[in-house]
Structures are given as C-alpha cells and as structure tokens.
Amino acid sequence: MDLEDQFQLEHLLFRERWCKVCGEKKNLIEEFYRTRKDKGSVPSSYSYECKECTKKRIVLHRMTSAVLDKWEYPDW
C-alpha cells in the first residue's frame, strides 16, 4: 500500500471553514480575508470571520462625523 494513493491534496488543504460570528460554513479562499502573507494558501493565514461579517462589524462600529464634530481640544 502506497501512502500517496490513500491521500489526495484535497484532504490536506481545507476548502471550507465555519465563520465564528454567523456560524455558517463558507468557502475558505473566496469568503474569508487573508490575514498573513504566506507563501501558498495555508488555512491558518485566513481569518475566522467571513467577509460579510467583517463588513457588518466595520460599518456598525465606524465613527460618525457627529462624534468627530463634538470633539474639542482639551483646555488645560
């Protein structure tokens, strides 16, 4: 028995990942942002939050211009 016959490249590379925020199973390469610049696509170089959840989080927590307008330089 040859080890190469038992395993294929697909078994070693993850193609899907569960999003930690929404809990959906999505395509790793297309639906998640890369967080590290590795040589090749190592599963650990992708985030655990999908692109949609990341966009929602950024928009929800973005500072509004009203908050920035109220800021004043401290008068010491």
Buried (B, 14 or more C-beta within 10 A) or exposed (E): EEEEEEEEEEEEEBEEBEBEBEEEEBEBBEBBEEEEEEEEEEEEBBBEBBBBBBEBEEEEEEEEEEEEEEEEEEEE
